[in-house]
């Protein structure tokens, strides 16, 4: 089922939608309560459809149609996930994301955008978003993306005792702290999970398709460029002004090894 900001609601019967959207195992918060999602978009028809789809997952949904309302509801609702349209009538989505990151900390965020240029995607992800969807999109894909974010998020993951070390790079799974040479490195949840997978497989050339499957849990529409994009983010944080550890294996994917 594909929806857009201007499309009329599809004619598919509600029970058919539920059969499609509610068929995966339920995900809850660590205490068993429903996942909380804040939807921010200025199109009521679209937010109504999204709210319906996420209710089939058993999640608790709040909606805001402008930036001021989004910030207020974020503070009141303390969501586990944020679905945020870039284009809003008062405060832009990227500015909302910046304010939330600065004042409230981290919440896994999926950006909705009507623009599909590489520049727009890079701008959104660089601003701190974890994923993006271009309108029009399917409700099923939206749910899959959000479930993937939850699997990768600290809020949903039980504490792990895993500590990974590759050279002077250390990843602590329990505290979710990454250091190189003793210097702490701040990573988003997706960057953290990507680095964790690389560190679990040191000195091995890992295909892009495998990274997509293991880190993102879906094929991302066959566009492996998202892997390249996040690798570039990791390199900027891990390798800048240091001996490089992340290497491109032409025709295959990426390899992480200790600095020589």
C-alpha positions as a Markdown table, in Angstrom:
| # | Residue | x | y | z |
|---|---|---|---|---|
| 1 | Unk | 0.0 | 0.0 | 0.0 |
| 2 | Unk | 1.6 | 3.3 | -1.1 |
| 3 | Unk | 0.6 | 6.6 | 0.4 |
| 4 | Unk | 1.6 | 10.2 | -0.3 |
| 5 | Unk | 1.0 | 13.5 | 1.4 |
| 6 | Unk | -1.8 | 14.3 | -1.1 |
| 7 | Unk | -3.3 | 10.9 | -1.9 |
| 8 | Unk | -6.8 | 9.9 | -0.8 |
| 9 | Unk | -7.0 | 7.0 | 1.6 |
| 10 | Unk | -6.7 | 3.6 | -0.2 |
| 11 | Unk | -9.8 | 1.6 | -0.7 |
| 12 | Unk | -8.4 | -1.6 | 0.9 |
| 13 | Unk | -10.6 | -2.7 | 3.7 |
| 14 | Unk | -9.3 | -2.2 | 7.3 |
| 15 | Unk | -9.2 | -5.9 | 8.0 |
| 16 | Unk | -7.0 | -6.5 | 5.0 |
| 17 | Unk | -4.6 | -3.8 | 6.1 |
| 18 | Unk | -4.5 | -5.3 | 9.6 |
| 19 | Unk | -3.7 | -8.7 | 8.2 |
| 20 | Unk | -0.7 | -7.2 | 6.4 |
| 21 | Unk | 0.5 | -4.7 | 9.0 |
| 22 | Unk | -0.1 | -6.7 | 12.2 |
| 23 | Unk | 1.4 | -10.0 | 11.2 |
| 24 | Unk | 4.9 | -9.6 | 12.8 |
| 25 | Unk | 5.6 | -10.3 | 16.4 |
| 26 | Unk | 4.8 | -7.5 | 18.8 |
| 27 | Unk | 7.6 | -5.2 | 20.0 |
| 28 | Unk | 7.1 | -3.5 | 23.3 |
| 29 | Unk | 9.2 | -1.3 | 25.7 |
| 30 | Unk | 11.5 | -3.1 | 28.2 |
| 31 | Unk | 8.7 | -2.9 | 30.8 |
| 32 | Unk | 6.1 | -4.4 | 28.5 |
| 33 | Unk | 4.3 | -1.2 | 27.8 |
| 34 | Unk | 3.5 | -0.1 | 24.3 |
| 35 | Unk | 6.1 | 1.6 | 22.1 |
| 36 | Unk | 5.4 | 5.4 | 21.9 |
| 37 | Unk | 5.6 | 7.1 | 18.5 |
| 38 | Unk | 5.3 | 10.8 | 17.8 |
| 39 | Unk | 4.2 | 11.5 | 14.2 |
| 40 | Unk | 4.9 | 15.0 | 12.9 |
| 41 | Unk | 3.4 | 16.0 | 9.5 |
| 42 | Unk | 1.2 | 18.9 | 8.4 |
| 43 | Unk | -1.1 | 16.6 | 6.3 |
| 44 | Unk | -3.9 | 15.2 | 8.5 |
| 45 | Unk | -4.9 | 12.6 | 5.9 |
| 46 | Unk | -1.4 | 11.2 | 6.0 |
| 47 | Unk | -1.0 | 11.2 | 9.7 |
| 48 | Unk | -4.4 | 9.4 | 10.0 |
| 49 | Unk | -3.1 | 6.6 | 7.8 |
| 50 | Unk | 0.1 | 6.3 | 9.6 |
| 51 | Unk | -1.6 | 6.3 | 13.0 |
| 52 | Unk | -3.8 | 3.5 | 11.8 |
| 53 | Unk | -0.9 | 1.5 | 10.5 |
| 54 | Unk | 1.1 | 1.9 | 13.8 |
| 55 | Unk | -1.9 | 1.1 | 15.9 |
| 56 | Unk | -1.9 | -2.4 | 14.3 |
| 57 | Unk | 1.5 | -2.8 | 15.8 |
| 58 | Unk | 0.0 | -2.2 | 19.2 |
| 59 | Unk | 1.9 | 1.1 | 19.6 |
| 60 | Unk | 0.8 | 4.3 | 21.3 |
| 61 | Unk | 0.7 | 7.3 | 18.9 |
| 62 | Unk | 0.7 | 11.0 | 19.3 |
| 63 | Unk | 0.4 | 13.4 | 16.4 |
| 64 | Unk | 1.5 | 17.0 | 15.8 |
| 65 | Unk | 0.9 | 19.0 | 12.6 |
| 66 | Unk | 3.4 | 21.8 | 13.1 |
| 67 | Unk | 6.8 | 22.4 | 14.7 |
| 68 | Unk | 5.7 | 24.1 | 17.8 |
| 69 | Unk | 3.2 | 21.3 | 18.6 |
| 70 | Unk | 5.9 | 18.7 | 17.9 |
| 71 | Unk | 8.3 | 20.2 | 20.4 |
| 72 | Unk | 5.6 | 20.5 | 23.1 |
| 73 | Unk | 4.3 | 16.9 | 22.5 |
| 74 | Unk | 7.8 | 15.6 | 22.5 |
| 75 | Unk | 8.4 | 17.0 | 26.0 |
| 76 | Unk | 5.1 | 15.7 | 27.2 |
| 77 | Unk | 5.1 | 12.3 | 25.5 |
| 78 | Unk | 8.7 | 11.2 | 25.7 |
| 79 | Unk | 8.4 | 9.0 | 22.6 |
| 80 | Unk | 10.6 | 6.0 | 21.7 |
| 81 | Unk | 10.4 | 6.9 | 18.0 |
| 82 | Unk | 10.0 | 10.1 | 16.1 |
| 83 | Unk | 8.6 | 10.3 | 12.6 |
| 84 | Unk | 9.3 | 13.8 | 11.3 |
| 85 | Unk | 8.4 | 15.5 | 8.1 |
| 86 | Unk | 11.1 | 17.9 | 6.9 |
| 87 | Unk | 8.7 | 20.5 | 5.5 |
| 88 | Unk | 6.4 | 22.0 | 8.2 |
| 89 | Unk | 4.5 | 25.3 | 8.1 |
| 90 | Unk | 6.4 | 27.0 | 11.0 |
| 91 | Unk | 9.6 | 25.3 | 12.1 |
| 92 | Unk | 11.4 | 23.0 | 9.7 |
| 93 | Unk | 11.9 | 19.4 | 10.6 |
| 94 | Unk | 15.7 | 19.6 | 10.7 |
| 95 | Unk | 15.5 | 22.5 | 13.1 |
| 96 | Unk | 13.1 | 20.6 | 15.3 |
| 97 | Unk | 15.5 | 17.7 | 15.3 |
| 98 | Unk | 18.4 | 20.0 | 16.2 |
| 99 | Unk | 16.5 | 21.5 | 19.1 |
| 100 | Unk | 15.5 | 18.0 | 20.4 |
| 101 | Unk | 19.1 | 16.7 | 20.1 |
| 102 | Unk | 20.5 | 19.7 | 22.0 |
| 103 | Unk | 17.9 | 19.8 | 24.8 |
| 104 | Unk | 16.4 | 16.4 | 25.2 |
| 105 | Unk | 19.0 | 13.9 | 24.1 |
| 106 | Unk | 18.5 | 11.1 | 21.6 |
| 107 | Unk | 15.4 | 9.5 | 20.1 |
| 108 | Unk | 15.6 | 7.3 | 17.0 |
| 109 | Unk | 14.2 | 9.4 | 14.2 |
| 110 | Unk | 12.8 | 8.7 | 10.7 |
| 111 | Unk | 12.6 | 11.6 | 8.4 |
| 112 | Unk | 9.8 | 12.0 | 5.8 |
| 113 | Unk | 10.7 | 14.0 | 2.7 |
| 114 | Unk | 9.2 | 14.8 | -0.7 |
| 115 | Unk | 12.7 | 15.4 | -2.0 |
| 116 | Unk | 14.9 | 12.5 | -3.1 |
| 117 | Unk | 18.1 | 14.2 | -4.0 |
| 118 | Unk | 21.4 | 12.9 | -2.5 |
| 119 | Unk | 22.0 | 16.3 | -1.0 |
| 120 | Unk | 18.7 | 16.3 | 0.9 |
| 121 | Unk | 19.3 | 12.8 | 2.2 |
| 122 | Unk | 22.8 | 13.6 | 3.4 |
| 123 | Unk | 21.6 | 16.8 | 5.0 |
| 124 | Unk | 18.9 | 15.0 | 7.0 |
| 125 | Unk | 21.1 | 12.1 | 8.1 |
| 126 | Unk | 24.0 | 14.5 | 9.0 |
| 127 | Unk | 21.5 | 16.5 | 11.1 |
| 128 | Unk | 21.1 | 13.4 | 13.3 |
| 129 | Unk | 18.3 | 11.4 | 11.7 |
| 130 | Unk | 18.7 | 7.6 | 11.6 |
| 131 | Unk | 16.7 | 6.9 | 8.5 |
| 132 | Unk | 14.6 | 8.5 | 5.8 |
| 133 | Unk | 11.6 | 7.8 | 3.6 |
| 134 | Unk | 10.7 | 9.6 | 0.4 |
| 135 | Unk | 7.1 | 10.3 | -0.3 |
| 136 | Unk | 5.2 | 8.5 | -1.6 |
| 137 | Unk | 5.9 | 5.4 | 0.4 |
| 138 | Unk | 4.2 | 2.2 | 1.5 |
| 139 | Unk | 2.8 | 1.8 | 5.0 |
| 140 | Unk | 4.4 | -1.6 | 5.1 |
| 141 | Unk | 7.9 | -0.1 | 4.4 |
| 142 | Unk | 7.3 | 2.6 | 7.1 |
| 143 | Unk | 6.5 | 0.0 | 9.7 |
| 144 | Unk | 9.6 | -2.1 | 8.6 |
| 145 | Unk | 11.9 | 0.9 | 8.9 |
| 146 | Unk | 10.5 | 1.8 | 12.4 |
| 147 | Unk | 10.8 | -1.8 | 13.6 |
| 148 | Unk | 14.4 | -1.8 | 12.3 |
| 149 | Unk | 15.1 | 1.4 | 14.3 |
| 150 | Unk | 13.7 | -0.2 | 17.4 |
| 151 | Unk | 15.9 | -3.2 | 17.0 |
| 152 | Unk | 18.9 | -1.0 | 16.8 |
| 153 | Unk | 18.0 | 1.4 | 19.5 |
| 154 | Unk | 19.4 | 1.5 | 23.0 |
| 155 | Unk | 15.9 | 1.8 | 24.5 |
| 156 | Unk | 14.9 | -1.6 | 23.1 |
| 157 | Unk | 18.1 | -3.5 | 23.5 |
| 158 | Unk | 18.7 | -5.3 | 26.8 |
| 159 | Unk | 22.1 | -4.4 | 28.4 |
| 160 | Unk | 24.9 | -6.4 | 26.9 |
| 161 | Unk | 28.2 | -7.3 | 28.5 |
| 162 | Unk | 29.9 | -7.4 | 25.1 |
| 163 | Unk | 33.1 | -5.4 | 24.8 |
| 164 | Unk | 34.7 | -5.4 | 21.4 |
| 165 | Unk | 38.3 | -4.4 | 20.8 |
| 166 | Unk | 40.1 | -3.9 | 17.5 |
| 167 | Unk | 43.5 | -2.3 | 17.9 |
| 168 | Unk | 42.9 | 0.9 | 19.9 |
| 169 | Unk | 39.2 | 1.0 | 19.0 |
| 170 | Unk | 36.9 | -0.2 | 21.9 |
| 171 | Unk | 33.1 | -0.6 | 21.8 |
| 172 | Unk | 31.3 | -1.3 | 25.1 |
| 173 | Unk | 27.8 | -2.8 | 24.4 |
| 174 | Unk | 26.5 | -2.2 | 27.9 |
| 175 | Unk | 27.3 | 1.5 | 28.2 |
| 176 | Unk | 27.2 | 2.0 | 24.4 |
| 177 | Unk | 30.4 | 4.0 | 24.6 |
| 178 | Unk | 33.0 | 3.9 | 21.8 |
| 179 | Unk | 36.6 | 5.1 | 22.2 |
| 180 | Unk | 39.6 | 5.2 | 20.1 |
| 181 | Unk | 43.0 | 5.7 | 21.8 |
| 182 | Unk | 41.0 | 6.5 | 24.9 |
| 183 | Unk | 39.1 | 9.3 | 23.3 |
| 184 | Unk | 35.3 | 8.9 | 23.4 |
| 185 | Unk | 33.5 | 9.1 | 20.0 |
| 186 | Unk | 29.8 | 10.1 | 19.8 |
| 187 | Unk | 27.8 | 7.9 | 17.4 |
| 188 | Unk | 24.1 | 7.7 | 16.4 |
| 189 | Unk | 22.4 | 4.4 | 17.1 |
| 190 | Unk | 22.8 | 3.3 | 13.4 |
| 191 | Unk | 26.4 | 4.3 | 13.3 |
| 192 | Unk | 26.9 | 2.3 | 16.6 |
| 193 | Unk | 25.3 | -0.8 | 15.2 |
| 194 | Unk | 27.2 | -0.6 | 11.9 |
| 195 | Unk | 30.5 | -0.2 | 13.8 |
| 196 | Unk | 29.5 | -3.1 | 16.1 |
| 197 | Unk | 29.0 | -5.4 | 13.1 |
| 198 | Unk | 32.3 | -4.4 | 11.6 |
| 199 | Unk | 34.1 | -5.0 | 14.9 |
| 200 | Unk | 32.4 | -8.4 | 15.3 |
| 201 | Unk | 34.0 | -9.3 | 11.9 |
| 202 | Unk | 37.5 | -7.8 | 12.0 |
| 203 | Unk | 39.8 | -8.4 | 9.0 |
| 204 | Unk | 36.9 | -9.7 | 6.9 |
| 205 | Unk | 35.7 | -8.1 | 3.7 |
| 206 | Unk | 31.9 | -7.8 | 4.4 |
| 207 | Unk | 29.6 | -7.4 | 1.3 |
| 208 | Unk | 27.3 | -4.4 | 1.3 |
| 209 | Unk | 24.3 | -6.7 | 0.9 |
| 210 | Unk | 25.3 | -8.5 | 4.1 |
| 211 | Unk | 25.7 | -5.2 | 6.0 |
| 212 | Unk | 22.2 | -4.1 | 4.8 |
| 213 | Unk | 20.7 | -7.4 | 6.0 |
| 214 | Unk | 22.4 | -7.6 | 9.4 |
| 215 | Unk | 22.4 | -3.9 | 10.4 |
| 216 | Unk | 19.3 | -2.5 | 8.7 |
| 217 | Unk | 17.4 | -5.8 | 8.6 |
| 218 | Unk | 16.0 | -5.1 | 5.1 |
| 219 | Unk | 17.3 | -4.5 | 1.6 |
| 220 | Unk | 16.7 | -0.7 | 1.6 |
| 221 | Unk | 15.1 | -1.0 | -1.8 |
| 222 | Unk | 18.2 | -2.5 | -3.2 |
| 223 | Unk | 20.1 | 0.8 | -2.7 |
| 224 | Unk | 23.3 | -0.1 | -1.0 |
| 225 | Unk | 24.3 | 3.6 | -1.2 |
| 226 | Unk | 23.0 | 3.9 | 2.4 |
| 227 | Unk | 25.9 | 1.7 | 3.5 |
| 228 | Unk | 28.4 | 3.9 | 1.7 |
| 229 | Unk | 26.9 | 6.9 | 3.3 |
| 230 | Unk | 27.1 | 5.6 | 6.9 |
| 231 | Unk | 30.6 | 4.2 | 6.3 |
| 232 | Unk | 31.6 | 7.8 | 5.3 |
| 233 | Unk | 30.1 | 9.0 | 8.6 |
| 234 | Unk | 32.0 | 6.4 | 10.6 |
| 235 | Unk | 35.3 | 7.2 | 8.8 |
| 236 | Unk | 34.8 | 10.9 | 9.6 |
| 237 | Unk | 34.5 | 10.0 | 13.3 |
| 238 | Unk | 36.8 | 7.0 | 13.6 |
| 239 | Unk | 39.6 | 7.7 | 11.1 |
| 240 | Unk | 39.9 | 11.5 | 10.8 |
| 241 | Unk | 43.5 | 12.6 | 11.7 |
| 242 | Unk | 44.3 | 9.0 | 12.6 |
| 243 | Unk | 45.7 | 5.9 | 10.9 |
| 244 | Unk | 42.6 | 4.5 | 9.0 |
| 245 | Unk | 40.9 | 1.4 | 10.2 |
| 246 | Unk | 37.9 | 1.2 | 7.8 |
| 247 | Unk | 38.9 | 0.1 | 4.3 |
| 248 | Unk | 37.0 | -0.3 | 1.0 |
| 249 | Unk | 37.3 | -3.6 | -0.7 |
| 250 | Unk | 36.5 | -2.9 | -4.3 |
| 251 | Unk | 33.7 | -4.9 | -5.8 |
| 252 | Unk | 32.8 | -6.4 | -2.3 |
| 253 | Unk | 32.2 | -4.0 | 0.5 |
| 254 | Unk | 34.2 | -2.9 | 3.6 |
| 255 | Unk | 36.8 | -4.3 | 6.0 |
| 256 | Unk | 37.8 | -3.1 | 9.5 |
| 257 | Unk | 41.3 | -3.9 | 10.7 |
| 258 | Unk | 43.7 | -2.5 | 13.3 |
| 259 | Unk | 45.8 | 0.5 | 12.3 |
| 260 | Unk | 49.2 | -0.5 | 11.2 |
